[in-house]
Amino acid sequence: MRGPYRPVTYAVAALAVFAALFIVGGVTGWWAPAANEQAIGEMSRWCERVRGGIMREPINTLGNLGFVVAGLAMFLMLARDTKQGRAQTNRFIGNQPIALLYASASLFLGPGSMLMHGSHTFFGAWIDNVSMVAYILVPLLFNLMALGRWRDRSFFVAYGTVLAAYAGAYWVFGSDLGIGLDLFGVLIALWIISEVLYRFWSPMLRPLSGLVGFAVAFVFGVTPLVMLKDIGRYWWVVLFWLPALFAKLPTESRRTYTPWYWAGFASFLIAYAIWTTGTNEHHLCNPDSVVQAHAIWHLLTAFATWCFFMFLRTGRPKASNHARGFVRT
């Protein structure tokens, strides 16, 4: 295919290369497992019994096909936008760089997690976590771009710098980067904070916006009291005010939150609740079941990436800005 569908062909080609390398890795027995992974025949950390074939956790691995389907669907929708010549007043309509980056990051979540569950190697865990940060950075930085009036170049420089720094620090120091920081979890909070600023920006809200981070942490089981009592462990709460530093002005666009934002939010929360049951320590764990909670987590979070993609496509110039001329959102 040529023209509008060229990014689709690149995505399919990348998946084909990954599939070939994955099969080769599995057939050759992968390599030394990570220190925190269980032996063949035992229950894995994510409940499923560890196999000796091409995939250490077959069901949890294949559950990541949801991300592949979602990502390819995004590429196809963007290609169709371009083919139909839709007016590009939104950076998530048509084959535009940020939209293609979002689709790529959503697609990358699949192979990234497949390597972790399929190989049980440190490299698999590393690429899995890199893929998660690669995804969540897109909507966060896109909001900061709108609030701070960044140019596209600033967006991509910030994206590449943060992702490269995280990948390097994880490889050298491990999952907490040597400083007790779960960056993916913190970035989820920062994205939600930035979304509040995007929707409700005011001079008064900026210094208060960091408090939203405590509400997000509470949803995931960490109360403000616990964090304040052990501030040495939860030092990263200071990052909750990071979006406010960039939110200098209200955005020039608006978004429609119903149904897609709330559908994505609900899907992720349900997925998280199911995720908590999908460990080898949970009483509901059945390592030999064909239905694995962690695989369901993958499918529901893949659906969430699609919902947020559709949500971001609802961005439109505010009436006052639209009257003055063309504004891209």
N, C-alpha and C positions, 0 to 999 in steps of 0.2 A: 504494500500500500504506500501511497505517496500523499503529499499535501497534509490535510488536516489529521489524517490517521497515522502519520509518521511516529508521534510519541507512543502510540499504542504498539506499533511494531517494535520499537525499542524496548518497551516494557516486557512484551512477550519474549523477545530475544534474551533479555536479562534473566527472566524466569527459566528459560530453557537451559541457559548456562548454569544457573544455580542448581537445577534439577540434576543435570549431568554430574556436576561436582559432588552433590549430595549423595548420589548413588555410588559414585566411586569411593567416597569416604566411608559409606556404610558397608560396602562390599569388602573393603580392606580392613574393616574392624575399627574404624576411627583411630583414635590414639589414646594416650593415657587420660582416664577420666579425672575430672576436677576432684579436689580433696573432699568436697562436701556432698558428693554423689554416692549413691548406694551401689552395691555390687549386683551383677546379673542374678535374677531370681528373688531379690528383695523388693520391698516397696520403695518407690522413689519418693523424693520430698513432696511430690505432687500426687501422691497416692498410687498411681498406676504402677503395676509390677514391671520391673526392669527386664527388658528382653535382650536376647543376644543377637538379634537379626540386624537388619539395616537401620532400624529405628529403636532406640532404647525405650521410648514411650510412644508406641504407635498411635494411640487414640489422641493423646495430648498433642502430638506432633501434627497429625492430620487436621485437628481442630483449627489450626492456623490457616487452612485454606480459605476460611472466611475472610481474612485480610486480603488474600489474593483476589478473591471475587470482588470485594468492595473496591480495591484499588483499580482493577481493570475496568470496573463499571464507571469509576470516576474518569479515567482516561477516555473511555468511549463517549461519555457525556460531554466532556470538554471538546473532543474532536467533532461531535455533532454540532455543538455551538458554533465552532469555527466554520464548518461546512455550510451551515445555514446563515452565516453572516450576521449573527446576533450582535446587537450593539454592546460594545465592551465597556459599559459604565461600571462594571464590577470586576475586580481582579480574579474572581473565581468563576467567571464565565468565559469560555473559550480557552485556547491553548496559550495562556499567559504564564509567565515564569513562576509566580507564586502559587497559582492553581496547580501547575504541573509538579511543583515541589511538594505540595500537600498530597497529591495523588501518589507521588513516588514514595513519600514517607509512610503513607498508609499501606502501600503495597509492601514496603520493606519490613513492616512489622511481622508479616507472615514468614518469610525466609529467616529473619532474625530469630524468632521464637522457635522455628523448626530446628534450627541448628542447636539450640540449647536443649530442647527436649529429645531431639534425635540423636545427638552425639554425647551428651553429658560431659563435654569438655569445658575447660576454662574459656577457650576461644568462643564456644557456643554461648556461654553465659555473657561474655563480653559483648558480642555482636547483638545479642538479644537486648541488653540494656542500652546499647548505643542506638538501636532502632527505636526504642521507646522514647528516648530523649530527642531523637531526630524528628519524631512525630509531634510531640507536645510543644516543641519550640516554635513550630509554624504558626498555630493560632495565637500563641502568646506574643511573639514578636510582631505579628501582623497587627494586633491591637496596639502595641506600643508604637508601631509605625504610624498608625492613624492618630494616636494621642500626642505624639511628639513631632508630627509632620516630617517624618524621615523620608528620604528618597529611597528608591529601590536598592541602590547600591549599599546604603547603610544597613538595610534589612539583611541583605545577603552576607555582608561582612560580619555582622553580629551573629548571624546564624552559623556561619562556618567557623568563626572563632570559638563560640561557646561549645559547639559540637566537637571540634577538634581537641579543645582543652579537656572536655569531659572524657573523650575516648582515651586520650593519653594518660590522664590521671587514674582512670579506672584500671587500665592495663598495668600501671606501675604500683598503685596503692590499694587496689581492690574496690569493692562496691561502695564503700563509704568515702572514697577518695582520700583516705588518710585523715579526714577532718570530721568524721561522724556525720556526713551529709548524704541523705538519700535525695539526690537531685531530682529524679523523676517525680517523686512525691511532692517536693517543694514546688516544682514547676506546675503541677496541677493546681495547687493553691494560687500561685502567681497568675495563672491564666484566668481563673475565676475572678480574682481581684481585678485584673485588667478588664474583664468583661463588665464588671460592675462600674468601673470608671468609664468605660466606653458608653454605657447606657445612661449613667446618672451623673456624669462629670459636673463638679462645681468646685469653686475654691475651698469650700468648707469640707467637701468629701475627701479631697486629696490627703490631708493628714489623718483622716479617720479610716481610710480604705484598708489599711493594714490589719484592722480588727477583723475584716472578713476572713483573713487567713485562719484566725482562731476558730471561727465557725466551721470552716472546711475541715480543719484538724479534728474538731469535735465529731463531725459526721463519720470520720474514719477511726473513731474510738480514743482520741487523745484530747483530754479536757484542758482548758486554759490553766486550771489550777495545777495539774500535773506538770505542764510545761514550765510554769513560773517557779514551781518548787525545785525543779531540776534544770535550771537555765543553762548549766554547763553542758548538759546533754542536748538540750533543745535551743542552743544558741542561734540556730538558723531562723528563728522567728523574726529576727531583725530584717530578714529578706522580704518579709511580707510588705514592707513599705517601699520596695524597689520599684514597682510599677508607678507609684505616685511621683517618683523622681522624674519619670519620663512623660507623665501625663500633664503636659504644660497647658494644653488647650482642649476644649471639647472637640469631638470628632465632627467632621463635615458630612457624615452619613449616619444612617439609622438601619437597624435590622429588625426583622420580624421573628420573634422568639417562639411563637406557636405555629406549627407543632414541632418543628425539627430540633430546636435547642432543647426543649423539655423532653422530647423523645430520646435524644442522645444522653441527656443527663440521667433520665430514669433507667435507660439501658445500662449505663455504666454502674449506677448504684446497685442495681439488681445483680449485675455481673460480679461486683465486688463482694456482695453478700454470699453469692455462690462460691466465689474464690476462697473465702474463709473456710469453707467446708471441704475443700479439695486438697487437704494435706494428709500426710501419713499419720498425723496425731489426732485427727478428728474421728469421732465415733461413727460417722457416716461413711468413712472411707471403705471402699471395696476394691482392692487393687486389681481384681480380675473381671470387673464389670466392663461391659462395652460402653457404658455411659459414665464418663468421667467429668466431675465438676470442673476441673481445670480446662477441659476442652470446651465446655459450655461457656466458661469465662472468655475464652478466645472468640467464640462465635458472637457473643453479645457485645463485646468491646469492638469487634469488627463492624457490627451494625452501628455502634455509636460513632465510629469514624465516618460512616456514610451519613448519618444524621447531622453531624457537625459540618460536614461538607455542604450539605443542602442548606443548612442554616447560614453559612457564610455566603452562599449565593443569593441570599435575600437582601444583602446590603444595597441600599439606594441612597443617592444624595438627598440631604434634607431639603425641604421645599425652598427655603431662603437661598441656599447655595445653588440649587438647581436653576433658580430664576436668574442667577448671575452668570451661569455658564456650566461647562462640563466639569464634573468632579468624579474621579475614580475612587471606588471604595474597596 
